[in-house]
Amino acid sequence: MTVVVATEDFELYHGVVNELRDRGVDFTTVEPGDDVPDRARVVVTAPDDEVTTDRDVVVADPEHPRRAVEEALALLRSGEGRTVVGVDPGTRPGIAVLSGDVVTAAFHVPLEDAVETVRAEVADAVDPVVRVGDGARLQGAQIVENLEDVPVELIDETGTTPYLGTGARGMGDVLAAVNIARLSGEVVEERDVEPTAGELTAIKRRSRQRSADNREIDEDLARRVAAGELTVDEALDEHRS
């Protein structure tokens, strides 16, 4: 079985073909009015192309070729391609995007970029779900609180971090996110967490480390950082003013 790219849209053609090549996917190309090869399972095309076929069709957005390829691959794998995003929270969360059982994307980003990254991956997805590990309570709570318009499950992440062999340093958070994505958990809309004295101290210490003038924020600002209301840099700006 193969993917067929049938479009006159130059931008879409090159975007989809490059994505398919990068993933090592067997594909062919035809003009929109041509016959679709017998071995084709999925046809990728643009909204303005006229394609008549009894195969599965993915109508792609030229600005988002990767999403089109992920949808096509999900159809190739049996049609079960629910988008699931796993998040291993922390100061640099690991994020894994699965379509069915296949990992289609992975990220390791600063906490302040995590929600935006997740939102971009679930945009336009059909019935997506985000699964957030229950460790790193404060960071996890910030992510849950800011994903109010996306279904979120809280996952018991016990045992999700794998052993890392030689050369795998730095991959633990992402691999844990993959394992988190494959588990089912409790549906949540918010996660209220009261920061401990130790967690507040750690936030204040981090503010001192980030400040050029060795400035340490007070406890009230540290609590707002813990609740996700402010970043450390924003808290420092308020403290200066």
Backbone torsions as a table, in degrees:
resi	resn	phi	psi	omega
1	MET	NA	147.1	-176.4
2	THR	-143.0	170.0	175.5
3	VAL	-102.5	138.3	176.8
4	VAL	-114.2	130.1	175.0
5	VAL	-101.5	115.7	-177.2
6	ALA	-127.0	93.6	-177.3
7	THR	-156.5	150.6	172.5
8	GLU	-100.7	1.4	179.5
9	ASP	-81.2	109.6	-175.0
10	PHE	-59.1	-45.8	-178.1
11	GLU	-63.1	-45.8	-179.4
12	LEU	-64.6	-43.6	-178.9
13	TYR	-54.4	-52.9	-175.8
14	HIS	-69.1	-37.3	178.6
15	GLY	-63.0	-46.8	-178.6
16	VAL	-69.3	-44.1	-179.4
17	VAL	-61.4	-41.8	178.8
18	ASN	-64.5	-40.2	177.6
19	GLU	-63.9	-42.6	179.9
20	LEU	-64.9	-42.2	178.6
21	ARG	-64.2	-41.7	-179.8
22	ASP	-61.3	-30.4	-177.5
23	ARG	-95.1	-1.2	179.1
24	GLY	69.5	30.8	-177.3
25	VAL	-88.0	136.0	175.9
26	ASP	-70.5	123.5	-179.5
27	PHE	-149.0	165.6	173.0
28	THR	-142.7	168.1	-179.9
29	THR	-126.7	146.3	175.9
30	VAL	-142.4	163.0	171.7
31	GLU	-73.5	150.2	-176.8
32	PRO	-53.0	-33.2	-178.6
33	GLY	-88.4	-4.6	-177.0
34	ASP	-78.5	161.9	176.0
35	ASP	-67.5	142.1	178.0
36	VAL	-84.4	130.0	-179.0
37	PRO	-55.4	148.9	-177.4
38	ASP	-59.6	-33.9	-175.8
39	ARG	-82.4	0.8	-179.6
40	ALA	-75.1	140.2	176.1
41	ARG	-111.9	-35.6	-176.3
42	VAL	-132.4	138.3	177.4
43	VAL	-115.1	126.9	175.7
44	VAL	-103.3	127.9	-175.7
45	THR	-145.8	173.6	179.9
46	ALA	-102.6	161.8	-178.3
47	PRO	-57.5	-32.0	-176.1
48	ASP	-91.3	-4.0	179.0
49	ASP	-81.6	144.2	177.5
50	GLU	-103.0	105.2	-178.4
51	VAL	-124.7	125.2	177.5
52	THR	-112.0	117.2	-177.9
53	THR	-160.9	156.1	175.3
54	ASP	-96.5	7.4	177.9
55	ARG	-85.7	168.8	174.3
56	ASP	-65.1	137.4	-178.0
57	VAL	-121.2	132.4	173.2
58	VAL	-110.6	115.1	176.9
59	VAL	-90.4	114.0	-167.6
60	ALA	-101.8	150.9	172.0
61	ASP	-92.2	122.5	-178.2
62	PRO	-56.4	-26.1	-179.2
63	GLU	-80.7	-11.7	-177.3
64	HIS	-134.2	63.9	-177.6
65	PRO	-64.3	-31.2	-178.4
66	ARG	-63.6	-39.0	179.0
67	ARG	-63.0	-39.8	179.4
68	ALA	-63.5	-42.9	179.6
69	VAL	-65.7	-40.0	178.3
70	GLU	-63.5	-39.9	177.6
71	GLU	-65.4	-41.2	178.9
72	ALA	-63.5	-42.6	179.7
73	LEU	-66.5	-35.9	177.0
74	ALA	-62.3	-39.8	177.5
75	LEU	-66.8	-37.9	177.6
76	LEU	-62.8	-32.2	-174.9
77	ARG	-85.7	8.1	174.4
78	SER	123.2	0.9	176.3
79	GLY	89.4	-6.6	179.8
80	GLU	-96.5	93.7	-173.0
81	GLY	-130.3	44.4	178.7
82	ARG	-60.2	135.5	177.7
83	THR	-81.1	120.7	177.7
84	VAL	-123.6	128.4	178.2
85	VAL	-111.5	122.2	175.6
86	GLY	-100.8	138.8	-178.9
87	VAL	-129.2	122.9	171.6
88	ASP	-99.0	100.1	-171.1
89	PRO	-70.2	157.4	-179.9
90	GLY	166.2	-171.2	177.7
91	THR	-68.8	-26.2	170.3
92	ARG	-131.3	86.3	-175.3
93	PRO	-62.6	143.8	167.7
94	GLY	-87.0	136.3	-179.0
95	ILE	-130.7	128.9	178.5
96	ALA	-127.0	135.2	179.9
97	VAL	-110.9	124.0	-179.4
98	LEU	-116.4	140.5	169.5
99	SER	-115.9	107.1	-168.4
100	GLY	66.2	-126.5	179.4
101	ASP	-98.5	3.8	-173.8
102	VAL	-104.3	132.1	176.1
103	VAL	-76.5	121.3	-178.0
104	THR	-105.3	-17.9	178.9
105	ALA	-160.9	154.0	178.4
106	ALA	-146.9	146.5	-177.3
107	PHE	-141.7	153.8	173.1
108	HIS	-138.7	98.2	-167.3
109	VAL	-126.6	161.5	172.2
110	PRO	-61.2	152.0	-177.1
111	LEU	-53.8	-40.3	-176.6
112	GLU	-66.8	-15.0	178.7
113	ASP	-100.4	-4.3	-171.4
114	ALA	-65.7	-47.8	-176.5
115	VAL	-63.6	-44.0	178.7
116	GLU	-61.0	-39.0	178.8
117	THR	-63.9	-45.3	179.6
118	VAL	-63.6	-45.4	-179.0
119	ARG	-58.8	-40.8	-179.9
120	ALA	-63.5	-34.5	-177.2
121	GLU	-78.3	-26.3	-179.7
122	VAL	-97.1	-7.0	179.3
123	ALA	-59.2	129.6	178.0
124	ASP	70.6	0.9	177.4
125	ALA	-75.5	148.1	178.6
126	VAL	-88.2	119.3	176.5
127	ASP	53.5	53.9	179.0
128	PRO	-76.5	164.9	172.8
129	VAL	-144.2	143.3	176.6
130	VAL	-112.4	128.1	-179.1
131	ARG	-115.1	117.9	-174.2
132	VAL	-111.1	128.6	177.9
133	GLY	-65.3	151.6	-175.7
134	ASP	-90.0	5.3	174.2
135	GLY	-82.6	-179.3	-178.8
136	ALA	42.7	64.5	-167.4
137	ARG	-52.9	-46.5	-175.1
138	LEU	-67.0	-45.5	179.7
139	GLN	-67.2	-39.9	178.0
140	GLY	-62.8	-39.8	179.0
141	ALA	-63.2	-39.9	178.3
142	GLN	-61.4	-41.7	-179.4
143	ILE	-66.4	-46.4	-179.9
144	VAL	-60.3	-46.3	-176.3
145	GLU	-61.1	-31.3	-175.4
146	ASN	-96.5	9.0	175.7
147	LEU	-116.2	44.1	-172.5
148	GLU	-65.0	-22.2	-177.6
149	ASP	-102.9	15.1	179.0
150	VAL	-127.1	135.6	176.5
151	PRO	-60.2	127.2	-177.0
152	VAL	-126.0	135.3	173.3
153	GLU	-116.7	139.7	175.6
154	LEU	-94.9	126.8	-171.1
155	ILE	-112.9	135.9	170.4
156	ASP	-70.8	109.1	-173.0
157	GLU	-91.4	13.7	177.5
158	THR	-56.9	125.1	176.5
159	GLY	80.3	8.6	-178.0
160	THR	-86.4	-18.2	178.7
161	THR	-85.6	117.9	-174.8
162	PRO	-81.6	164.1	170.6
163	TYR	-68.5	135.8	-179.5
164	LEU	-108.4	120.5	178.3
165	GLY	-83.1	-173.8	-179.0
166	THR	-58.3	131.5	177.2
167	GLY	86.6	-1.1	-176.9
168	ALA	-103.8	12.3	-178.3
169	ARG	-58.0	136.4	178.8
170	GLY	91.0	-7.2	-178.0
171	MET	-93.7	-8.9	-172.8
172	GLY	-58.1	-44.2	-177.8
173	ASP	-65.6	-39.0	-179.8
174	VAL	-69.7	-43.1	179.1
175	LEU	-66.1	-35.7	174.9
176	ALA	-63.2	-38.3	178.4
177	ALA	-63.5	-36.1	175.7
178	VAL	-61.8	-47.1	-180.0
179	ASN	-64.8	-38.0	177.7
180	ILE	-63.1	-41.1	-179.3
181	ALA	-61.5	-26.5	-175.3
182	ARG	-90.8	4.1	178.7
183	LEU	-108.6	155.8	174.6
184	SER	-102.9	148.1	-178.1
185	GLY	-144.3	-162.0	-178.3
186	GLU	-87.9	130.3	177.2
187	VAL	-71.0	128.7	-178.4
188	VAL	-132.6	152.7	174.7
189	GLU	-112.6	-19.3	177.9
190	GLU	-156.1	164.3	177.9
191	ARG	-142.2	102.1	179.8
192	ASP	-82.2	122.6	-178.7
193	VAL	-130.8	124.0	174.6
194	GLU	-89.6	115.6	-177.3
195	PRO	-65.1	142.4	177.2
196	THR	-79.6	166.3	177.7
197	ALA	-59.3	-39.7	179.4
198	GLY	-64.7	-39.0	179.2
199	GLU	-67.5	-39.4	177.3
200	LEU	-64.9	-40.0	177.9
201	THR	-62.2	-40.0	179.4
202	ALA	-64.9	-37.9	179.0
203	ILE	-67.0	-42.7	178.6
204	LYS	-64.4	-38.2	177.3
205	ARG	-64.1	-40.2	180.0
206	ARG	-65.0	-35.6	178.0
207	SER	-64.5	-38.4	179.4
208	ARG	-66.6	-37.0	-179.7
209	GLN	-69.2	-33.8	-177.6
210	ARG	-83.9	-15.9	-176.0
211	SER	-86.4	134.3	178.8
212	ALA	-69.7	-23.5	-178.5
213	ASP	-107.2	21.8	176.9
214	ASN	59.3	34.0	-177.9
215	ARG	-82.4	139.0	177.9
216	GLU	-118.2	127.8	179.9
217	ILE	-71.6	160.2	-179.8
218	ASP	-84.3	177.2	-173.9
219	GLU	-67.3	-37.0	179.7
220	ASP	-61.5	-44.2	178.0
221	LEU	-67.3	-37.1	178.1
222	ALA	-62.0	-37.9	177.3
223	ARG	-65.5	-37.4	178.4
224	ARG	-68.4	-35.1	174.4
225	VAL	-65.1	-44.1	-179.5
226	ALA	-61.4	-33.8	-179.5
227	ALA	-82.0	-4.8	-179.7
228	GLY	83.9	7.5	179.5
229	GLU	-74.4	-30.4	-179.1
230	LEU	-135.3	150.9	165.9
231	THR	-83.1	167.4	177.6
232	VAL	-60.3	-41.6	-179.6
233	ASP	-64.0	-39.7	177.5
234	GLU	-65.7	-39.1	177.6
235	ALA	-63.5	-39.0	177.2
236	LEU	-63.8	-39.6	178.1
237	ASP	-62.4	-42.2	179.0
238	GLU	-65.6	-40.0	-179.6
239	HIS	-63.6	-38.7	179.0
240	ARG	-65.9	-34.7	-176.1
241	SER	-83.9	NA	NA
